Amino acid sequence: MTRTAVTFDRIAAVVAGLALVALGAALVVWTTGSVPNLPRRVAISGLHSATGTGWWPFALAGAGVLLVVVALRWLFAHTPAAKVKDLPLRRDDAGSITVDLGEVATAAAEALKQNLDVESASGKAVIDRGTRTVDLTVTTTATPRSDRLIPTIDAVCAQIAGVLSDPSVATRTTIHTGKRERRRVR
């Protein structure tokens, strides 16, 4: 997505979410009768008879609560993702050294691509449940040899841990097995 599309999406999400919250809250307030001079009945022909029944205030309040819940879910779903900040490796009077975890993840993926069983690999830095995580995704051949693949993944993860020397950074690797080659039948 472009920045313009992301900005438009976030603005539209906030406007729609706030409108749903306001509508839901208005429905709940209307059923309480606490605001004077509000009509108690709806002038729409199909709903006119329903507004006089005993279940109408409960249905309206339930719809209002449901709208508020949906709106809040909508707003939370469109909040920006937490960004992984640079990891400080050393600070002293001379200055500081930081490392970009996204570049570490990209370099780790490139290292994994050197394995014969790996068709593709990608890496990204994410915050997973409050922990900075180097997330690697590996796609293997149809029949990978685990005696070659697993030690390579372990070695790359150990290199990440050794270089960063920060126990607050985790690594996670997801392995996808490639599709089987189609056999030609003659």
C-alpha positions in Angstrom: 0.0 0.0 0.0 1.1 3.5 -0.7 1.3 6.1 2.1 -1.7 7.9 0.7 -3.7 4.7 0.7 -2.7 3.9 4.3 -3.5 7.4 5.4 -6.9 7.3 3.7 -7.6 3.9 5.2 -6.8 5.1 8.7 -8.9 8.3 8.3 -11.8 6.3 7.0 -11.5 3.7 9.8 -11.5 6.4 12.4 -14.5 8.2 10.9 -16.5 5.0 10.5 -15.5 3.7 13.9 -16.4 7.0 15.7 -19.7 7.1 13.7 -20.6 3.6 14.8 -19.7 4.4 18.4 -21.9 7.5 18.3 -24.8 5.7 16.7 -24.5 2.8 19.2 -24.3 5.2 22.2 -27.3 7.1 20.8 -29.4 4.0 20.6 -28.5 3.0 24.2 -29.3 6.5 25.5 -32.6 6.7 23.5 -33.8 3.5 25.2 -33.2 4.9 28.7 -35.4 8.0 28.1 -33.0 10.2 29.9 -32.9 12.8 27.2 -36.0 15.0 27.1 -37.9 15.9 24.0 -36.8 12.8 22.1 -39.7 11.0 20.4 -40.4 7.7 22.0 -41.8 6.1 18.9 -40.4 5.8 15.3 -42.5 7.3 12.5 -41.5 4.5 10.0 -44.6 2.4 9.3 -43.0 -1.0 9.8 -41.3 0.0 13.0 -44.2 2.1 14.5 -45.9 -0.9 16.0 -42.7 -2.5 17.2 -41.7 0.6 19.2 -44.6 0.1 21.5 -43.8 -3.5 22.5 -41.9 -4.5 25.6 -39.0 -6.0 23.8 -38.2 -2.9 21.7 -36.0 -1.1 24.3 -33.9 -4.2 24.9 -33.5 -4.9 21.2 -32.5 -1.3 20.6 -30.0 -1.3 23.5 -28.6 -4.6 22.4 -28.1 -3.3 18.9 -26.4 -0.2 20.3 -24.0 -2.2 22.4 -23.3 -4.5 19.4 -22.5 -1.4 17.3 -20.1 0.0 20.0 -18.3 -3.4 20.2 -18.0 -3.7 16.4 -16.8 -0.1 16.2 -14.2 -0.6 18.9 -13.0 -3.8 17.2 -12.8 -1.9 13.9 -10.7 0.9 15.4 -8.3 -1.5 17.2 -7.9 -3.5 13.9 -6.8 -0.3 12.1 -4.3 0.9 14.7 -0.7 1.0 13.3 1.4 -2.0 14.1 4.2 -1.5 16.7 7.4 -0.8 14.9 10.6 -2.5 15.9 13.1 0.1 17.0 16.8 -0.2 16.5 18.5 -2.3 19.2 21.2 -0.5 21.1 24.3 -2.7 21.4 26.6 -0.4 23.3 26.5 3.0 24.8 29.4 4.9 26.3 30.8 8.4 26.3 32.2 8.0 22.8 28.7 7.3 21.3 26.4 4.4 20.8 26.1 1.4 18.4 22.7 0.3 17.3 21.6 -2.5 15.0 18.5 -2.5 12.7 16.7 -5.8 13.4 15.0 -5.7 10.0 18.4 -5.9 8.3 19.4 -8.7 10.7 16.3 -10.6 9.6 17.0 -10.0 5.9 20.6 -11.1 6.3 19.5 -14.3 8.1 17.1 -15.1 5.3 19.9 -14.7 2.8 22.0 -17.0 4.8 19.2 -19.6 4.9 18.9 -19.4 1.1 22.4 -21.0 0.8 21.1 -24.3 2.0 20.4 -26.8 -0.8 16.9 -27.7 0.6 15.7 -24.1 0.8 13.8 -22.7 -2.2 13.1 -19.3 -0.7 13.5 -17.5 2.6 12.3 -14.2 4.0 12.8 -12.4 7.3 11.3 -9.5 9.1 11.5 -7.9 12.5 8.2 -7.8 14.5 7.0 -7.2 18.0 5.2 -10.3 19.1 3.4 -10.0 22.5 5.8 -7.3 23.6 9.0 -9.1 22.5 11.2 -8.0 19.7 11.4 -11.0 17.3 13.3 -11.9 14.2 10.7 -13.8 12.2 12.0 -16.1 9.5 9.9 -17.9 6.9 11.5 -20.8 4.9 10.0 -22.6 2.0 11.8 -25.9 1.3 11.9 -28.3 -1.6 9.3 -31.1 -1.8 11.4 -33.5 0.1 13.9 -31.7 2.3 16.6 -33.5 4.2 16.1 -32.6 7.8 19.7 -33.5 8.6 20.8 -30.6 6.5 18.0 -28.1 7.0 17.5 -28.1 10.8 21.2 -27.6 11.6 21.4 -24.7 9.2 18.3 -23.0 10.8 19.8 -23.6 14.3 23.2 -22.2 13.2 21.5 -19.0 11.8 19.4 -18.5 14.9 22.5 -19.0 17.1 24.4 -16.4 15.0 21.6 -14.0 15.5 21.7 -14.6 19.3 25.5 -14.4 19.4 25.7 -11.1 17.4 22.9 -9.3 19.3 23.9 -10.7 22.7 20.5 -9.5 24.0 18.2 -12.1 25.6 15.2 -9.8 25.0 15.3 -10.6 21.2 13.7 -13.9 20.1 13.9 -15.8 16.9 11.0 -17.7 15.2 11.3 -19.8 12.1 8.3 -21.1 10.1 9.0 -23.9 7.6 6.8 -24.4 4.6 7.4 -27.6 2.6 7.4 -27.0 -1.1 4.8 -28.5 -3.4 5.4 -31.9 -4.8 6.6 -32.1 -8.4 3.9 -33.3 -10.7 4.7 -36.6 -12.3 4.0 -37.1 -16.0 2.1 -40.2 -16.8 2.6 -41.6 -20.3 
